[in-house]
Every structure is written in C-alpha cells, then in structure tokens.
C-alpha cells in the first residue's frame, strides 16, 4: 500500500509538472534598489504623553522581522495564534528602545538597563506616574519589568512567567503593586498528541438556526481543546516593586482582568467549557467574578455568560444577557453593563433596544437601570456622578445618536445632543476629549457645560482637522482651532481645561510628521517638540495631488495621484498607471460623494503601499474612491458590479483626459476586499491591462452568512452572492492577474483556499495568472523576505503586462 501511494504521488506530481501548474521555486527575490531602500527605512518612533503632558514617552521600533523569526513555532487554535515557547501571542511587533523627553525643556532621558535584544510591549504607567511597567518577550517566556522614572533605570521584576495568550493585562494598584496573569505554576505537562484518534469529531444541530461568519483557526478536535485549555491556564499574581510575587485568587482559564478605580476589587472573566468548533475563544462561555484585590477572595459572581454560538444575523445583532461589562470611570467601585431587550435580533421592532445597568460595591443590591437606547449601545463617556454621554449606533442606517444622562438621577431620562449619519465626514462634530480623574481613569474634559471635541474636519477641500468646544445644554459648537493649508495637523493632547493649549501632530506633503506645542491664548508661535527626520528622502520631490471627478451618474469621486519628480504631462507624455483601491458601501449618495483624505498628508510608505511604483516611472492613483451606494430599501451590493465598473471608468477617464495616464497601460490592484474588487473588474470590464490581487476572497458561497458590509445570507440573496463572486466569472477574465496570499491568513473569509481555487478556475478557463503563496504570512505580511518578494512579484508583473504591454503584444 505504501509503495502504491508513493508511486501514485510521483505520478500525480509529474502530471502537474507537465500541465505547468507548478512554478519553479527560486527562493525569495528582491525588487529594484529604489524599492528596497524605501522598505528598509527605519520606522519613525511612536509617542505618547503623561496625563499632564509634561513628559513624552518615545518608543523606537526595529524594522521588519526576518522570515526565521516569523517561522517560530505557532499554534493556531480557538481563533488565536500562540507561541508555545513563550505562552504568548505569536504575532506581535515590539519596541526596542525607550526615551522620555520633557515637553517644555526638551531634555531627554534614555531608559537604561533594558534587556539584551529587547522585545518590549504592554507599557503601563503607575497611577502616580512614578513608574513604567512593561513586558519583555524572552526565548522561553514573558517577563515583567519596571522603570523608575526618577532614575530612568529599568529592572526585571519577575521571571518569564506571564501568560500573554490573549494579551497581557498589567494592572497597577494604588499601593504600587502590579497584578498580572501568570502561567499557572501547576498547569502540568504539555499535552501529548494521541498516536491514534480517540474517536470521530462530531458536531450536531437540533434545528435551531445558528448562522455564523467564517472564522479561521478554530478548534477541530479534542486534542486541540486540551492544548487551548493548557495554554489558557492562568494564575493571577501580585508583584511588589521589590519583586515579591504572590498568587491572588484561584487559577483558571482567565480571559481578562481589570481593577476598580479605587483598587479594592478585581473584575475577572474566566473561560468555561464547553468549547466550540464554530466560533473563536472570545465567544466561548465565561464567568464574571469580582474578587478582593487585597486577599483574592471571591466577593461575588456577577454573571455566567453562555456559549455565543447562536446569534441572529446582521451587523446590529448581538448576544442576549449581560455584555460589555466594565468598571465605571467616575466612581470608586461600580460596574456597568448592557443587556439587549430584543433578543439580540435587529429585526425585532422595539422602543428600548438596549438597557444600561449599573451595580456598586459591595455588589449585594439589585442592578440599577441607568438608561436605555433605541439603537444598539456603542460606548459611554463618563464625567462625574451627574454627567455621562451615551453613544448608540445602527449599522443598517449608519445612524449615530449621542445623549447626555445624569447617572445620579436615571429617572430624568436622556437628552439627545447629536443625531447624525456617522459616515458623514463633512458634518462630523468629532469625539470628546478626555483627561484622567483622581482615579487615573479617562473621563470627559469639561469646563462647565462645555466639553471639547476633536474631528477629522472633512470638507470638499479634504480633511482639515479641528478642535472645538461643544455646549451640552445649547448643542452649539465653536471651532477653537483648525488645521490650515498647506499642512495636515491634528490635535493629539489637550493640556488645559479651556482648550487653549495643546499638542498637535503636524505634517505636509514634504514635511515628516512631528509634534508641536500650540497655545492659542498667548501670543507665542507654535514650538516644535520633536525632530524626527524624513525617512523617505528619495521620494520627497514626488508630485502629489488630491483630485476630484464625477461618475457618469453624477456621483463625486476622488483619488490621490502621485507622479515622478519633475514630471510634466505635456512634455513627457502619458505614463503607465497603477490604480489602487478598496470599495466601500454607503447608504447615502451624498455621503458617498464626500472627499476623503488630505492632499497635505506626508507621503509615507508601508509594506502594502502602491506608491513604490512612482520610483519606477508609473503614475500611481491611490485611494481611488470606489463607493457602492444603496439608498432606501436598496442594498449597496444589489448594484455592486455596475457601480464598481462605473467608478473605474470615471477614474480612468480622468487620468487619461489629464494627459497623465496611458489608457492602454493601466493596472489595477488591491489588498483583501481590494483584491476582490480587482478580480471583479477584470471579470466585468476590459478597462485594464492587468491586475494584482493580494489576500482576497473570490467565491462568496464560501462566506455564506455574510461578508464585508453584506448582512444577507447566501440563501436570502443568492443572485448577489453569485454575481459578486469572481470565481463564478473566471471564464470572462482575459487580462493577466497576479494572486498573492499568505499561507497563514487568519482574516475571516479570506482563507488561502480562496486564491487556490480561483487560480485553478482561471487556469482551467485558459486565463493568464500567477499564484504566490507566502510561507507563514498572515493577512498582512510581516517578514522582510516576504515583503520584498511581494514587491518583486508586483514589479515584475507590472513591468511585463502594464509598462511594456505594447512590446509584449508585438512579440505575440
């Protein structure tokens, strides 16, 4: 039998080779130097501020990791990615250096005593901001470190004992101790995989509808269940600043922990059995307990949350029973949570859809109703005992309502202060500015009836961010400061309660983003706080333009066009074009027409950017708007293909009419839903010379319970699923298409088999296609080797089928 299998395998391989299905493996390739140099640019540090804004914490990061690092052991179970050697996440970017800088004086303090080969994350300041805690991922685990902010020296507090499978919660208590999740010292030996199955894997349904979206990395057998339980097994620990560690409470599969503002209690979510093979870990059953932060003793079990496997369909659907349980920021020890009154079903007509409840220490009394919502509860901004702002949203209509409530007098009801379409960026009042209260929790920054808002400031000229005051009684808004051309500048930290002094992040097309101190009350010029150098000097002279044009039905569209330095269409003639886009759905044509982005943004590249090809002599049409509109009872996807093609036609007509683009040499590309878009455009039009589709989904019957913004199931709208699936129209593709996909894609719906099957369909119908699978890469690519190879593939494809299309046709 073994000999037969071996011979059959060799024969099958030979047949595939004869058919040309297997491409020669030549290892990782490197794109031209102009692209490599941009990829290898050191990342700009990230910046955060202390509560008063007197210090800046500057975190430096290394470049892309190597394929060897990415290929470390990984378990993909229960919707998680686990590094079994560290009991932590296997997919994480780290920090390798910490510097503190005084905001006013500019004095810098570099943190010393960091570990060798630092892999730092999970930064958390103590309530008095005298210490900084962080984690370091070592070869065999995760350790806890702390920095004394008087001496700026780091020291190790614990051995590598932390459990970071579902993230690392570092909880500072008022006494200066830190609570964290550790690996249970008594969790036992690593589960051994049975030599033979112990039985079949069985799932059963009793007739109750259990529609669920497609998830990756789910449990599939009892052995994987034992692995998940093993790695989730945790023990809460408390460590003092002198390194004394002691257990707190009982061990369990601890999902999360948070402290009450007064540090007296801990709220713990512990995963329970049964596990599910249909949904990821965050939808497993869990118990919610409050324990004493001093002794670890159980104070009260607040809720037993059942398995979230059966849920109504739709984006406005949710679970029944308590959800979003957390501590109130405005009180010493009060919980709040939400409960759906419609069974979690958005199709149920009901006045009170969600009710917000609260329960205060010692948690022995009945829950108290704070407010109700007619839409689905989204979030709440706390202020004090007499004011909070409730935010509710409804996906189907894109509606948002914000209302004030008086938590001390819930019988007063709520007062609506904002009622709008949250997709309407021209009329976005912004999000409230917060500050830290006496408990170190984020609450509304207020000056009497005034709160402060920061907004992207959408306008027909592009985004012009602003800071405003908003009167919660009169509902009047006053803009206090707005970004001015030729800069794109946004407020990142408000320093005083009157909104007169703040820190901004300022940039322009040729000005690297840096932080500035602005004071509108004093007659003083803005002062630059950081001086990060331009990481992309080689493209600083690239020309950039935010353009607007119309679709044939009159809908306004926009895009950002990049052309090489010194390029003049009249003198140099039309260029080959790379058009990059991502479709978005709207319920309003007016909102879909709005200009998005800013022409003053700094030209920044990341691994997935199309802008690299401006260095190769292309015009790049980036952020090309591809709105799909369905108003009233019509859903956007009912006319997806027609609108998609119309968007592309309008973009091409514009860039060709400007003399920038050569109509015969235009390539189209996108990532994820942009890849799906690319395949559809090649199926339903002859507008493009070639396409590039990265990490996409092409057969919507493989995502039958909804995808992207589509709420309907396949059985409710089969014609939509069929029409929108490029797989079903593979026989229509006449232009070359490059498919790239990470072999370890964990994004819902974009299983690697999507590209594999689509490639087979294209090949079977005589199409010109190339399929590239990137080992160990997920939905976004992480290793330097994979990124450079991806760019090489794209560059080679564009050079052959777009830039030199005419030469190729002459040879043929």
FENJOHU-V644180 format. One record per backbone hydrogen bond with DSSP energy under -0.5 kcal/mol. CO is the residue of the C=O (numbers start at 1). NH is the residue of the N-H. If there is no record, write none. Layout:
co | nh
CO | NH
CO | NH
//
This chain:
co | nh
1 | 5
2 | 6
3 | 7
4 | 8
5 | 9
6 | 10
7 | 11
8 | 12
9 | 13
10 | 14
11 | 15
12 | 16
13 | 17
14 | 18
15 | 19
16 | 20
16 | 21
16 | 22
17 | 20
21 | 23
24 | 26
32 | 35
32 | 36
33 | 37
34 | 38
35 | 39
36 | 40
38 | 41
46 | 59
48 | 57
50 | 53
54 | 103
55 | 50
56 | 58
56 | 101
57 | 48
57 | 59
58 | 60
58 | 99
59 | 46
60 | 96
60 | 97
65 | 784
66 | 70
67 | 71
69 | 72
75 | 77
75 | 82
77 | 80
78 | 281
80 | 77
80 | 82
81 | 90
82 | 75
82 | 84
83 | 86
83 | 87
83 | 88
87 | 164
87 | 165
88 | 83
90 | 92
94 | 62
95 | 120
97 | 60
98 | 111
99 | 58
100 | 109
101 | 56
102 | 106
107 | 102
109 | 100
112 | 154
115 | 118
119 | 137
120 | 95
121 | 135
124 | 133
126 | 129
130 | 149
131 | 126
132 | 147
133 | 124
134 | 145
135 | 121
136 | 138
136 | 143
138 | 141
141 | 138
142 | 162
143 | 136
144 | 157
144 | 158
145 | 134
146 | 155
147 | 132
147 | 149
148 | 152
148 | 153
152 | 112
153 | 148
155 | 146
159 | 161
161 | 183
162 | 164
164 | 89
164 | 167
167 | 166
167 | 169
168 | 170
169 | 171
170 | 172
171 | 179
173 | 176
177 | 173
178 | 239
179 | 171
180 | 182
180 | 237
181 | 163
182 | 235
184 | 187
200 | 202
217 | 79
221 | 225
222 | 226
223 | 227
224 | 228
225 | 229
226 | 230
227 | 231
228 | 232
229 | 233
232 | 254
233 | 184
234 | 252
235 | 182
236 | 248
237 | 180
238 | 246
239 | 178
240 | 243
243 | 245
244 | 240
246 | 238
252 | 234
252 | 254
253 | 271
256 | 269
258 | 267
260 | 263
264 | 293
265 | 260
266 | 268
266 | 291
267 | 258
268 | 270
268 | 289
269 | 255
269 | 256
270 | 287
271 | 253
274 | 285
276 | 219
280 | 283
281 | 284
283 | 308
285 | 272
286 | 305
287 | 270
287 | 289
288 | 302
288 | 303
289 | 268
290 | 299
290 | 300
291 | 266
292 | 296
295 | 249
297 | 292
300 | 290
300 | 302
303 | 288
303 | 305
304 | 306
305 | 286
307 | 309
309 | 311
314 | 317
321 | 340
323 | 338
326 | 336
332 | 262
333 | 361
334 | 328
335 | 359
336 | 326
337 | 357
338 | 323
339 | 355
342 | 345
344 | 318
344 | 346
345 | 348
348 | 350
351 | 353
353 | 341
353 | 342
354 | 373
355 | 339
355 | 357
356 | 370
356 | 371
357 | 337
358 | 368
359 | 335
360 | 363
368 | 358
371 | 356
373 | 353
373 | 354
376 | 393
379 | 391
380 | 382
381 | 389
382 | 444
384 | 383
384 | 387
385 | 408
387 | 383
387 | 384
388 | 390
388 | 405
389 | 381
390 | 392
390 | 403
391 | 378
391 | 379
392 | 401
393 | 376
394 | 398
394 | 399
398 | 422
398 | 423
399 | 394
400 | 420
401 | 392
402 | 417
402 | 418
403 | 390
404 | 415
405 | 388
405 | 407
406 | 409
407 | 410
409 | 412
410 | 413
413 | 406
415 | 404
418 | 402
420 | 400
420 | 422
421 | 424
423 | 425
425 | 428
425 | 458
427 | 429
431 | 454
433 | 445
435 | 443
437 | 440
441 | 437
443 | 435
444 | 446
445 | 452
447 | 450
449 | 472
450 | 447
451 | 470
452 | 433
453 | 468
454 | 431
455 | 466
457 | 464
459 | 462
465 | 483
466 | 455
467 | 480
467 | 481
468 | 453
469 | 478
470 | 451
470 | 472
471 | 475
476 | 471
478 | 469
478 | 480
481 | 467
484 | 487
487 | 489
488 | 507
490 | 505
493 | 503
496 | 499
500 | 520
500 | 521
501 | 495
501 | 496
502 | 518
503 | 492
503 | 493
504 | 506
504 | 516
505 | 490
506 | 514
507 | 488
508 | 511
509 | 603
510 | 512
511 | 508
514 | 506
515 | 529
515 | 530
516 | 504
516 | 518
517 | 527
518 | 502
519 | 524
522 | 524
527 | 517
533 | 535
534 | 537
536 | 539
537 | 540
539 | 542
543 | 563
545 | 547
545 | 561
547 | 559
549 | 557
551 | 554
555 | 551
557 | 549
558 | 625
559 | 547
559 | 561
560 | 622
561 | 545
562 | 620
563 | 543
564 | 567
568 | 572
569 | 573
575 | 662
576 | 619
577 | 579
577 | 667
578 | 580
578 | 621
579 | 669
580 | 624
584 | 628
586 | 630
588 | 592
589 | 593
591 | 594
597 | 463
598 | 601
602 | 604
606 | 609
610 | 613
611 | 614
612 | 615
613 | 616
613 | 618
614 | 617
618 | 620
619 | 578
619 | 621
620 | 562
620 | 622
621 | 580
622 | 560
623 | 625
624 | 582
626 | 584
627 | 629
628 | 586
631 | 634
635 | 638
636 | 639
637 | 640
639 | 643
640 | 644
641 | 645
642 | 646
643 | 647
644 | 648
645 | 649
646 | 650
647 | 651
648 | 652
649 | 653
650 | 654
651 | 655
652 | 656
653 | 657
654 | 658
655 | 660
655 | 661
656 | 659
660 | 575
661 | 663
662 | 665
665 | 577
666 | 689
666 | 690
667 | 579
668 | 692
669 | 581
670 | 694
671 | 674
672 | 675
672 | 676
673 | 677
674 | 678
675 | 679
676 | 680
677 | 681
678 | 682
679 | 683
680 | 684
681 | 685
682 | 734
689 | 736
690 | 668
691 | 738
692 | 670
692 | 694
693 | 695
693 | 740
694 | 672
698 | 727
699 | 702
700 | 703
701 | 704
703 | 706
704 | 714
707 | 710
709 | 711
710 | 707
713 | 716
713 | 717
717 | 720
717 | 721
718 | 722
719 | 723
720 | 724
721 | 725
722 | 725
724 | 726
725 | 728
725 | 729
726 | 729
727 | 730
729 | 732
730 | 733
732 | 734
736 | 691
737 | 739
737 | 770
738 | 693
739 | 772
740 | 695
741 | 774
742 | 745
747 | 750
749 | 751
751 | 754
751 | 755
752 | 755
752 | 756
753 | 757
754 | 758
755 | 759
756 | 760
757 | 761
758 | 762
759 | 763
760 | 764
761 | 765
762 | 767
763 | 766
767 | 769
768 | 737
770 | 739
772 | 741
773 | 775
774 | 743
774 | 777
777 | 744
780 | 778
782 | 65
783 | 787
784 | 788
785 | 789
786 | 790
787 | 791
788 | 792
789 | 793
790 | 794
791 | 795
792 | 796
793 | 797
794 | 798
795 | 799
796 | 800
797 | 801
798 | 802
798 | 803
799 | 804
802 | 805
804 | 808
805 | 809
806 | 810
807 | 811
808 | 812
//
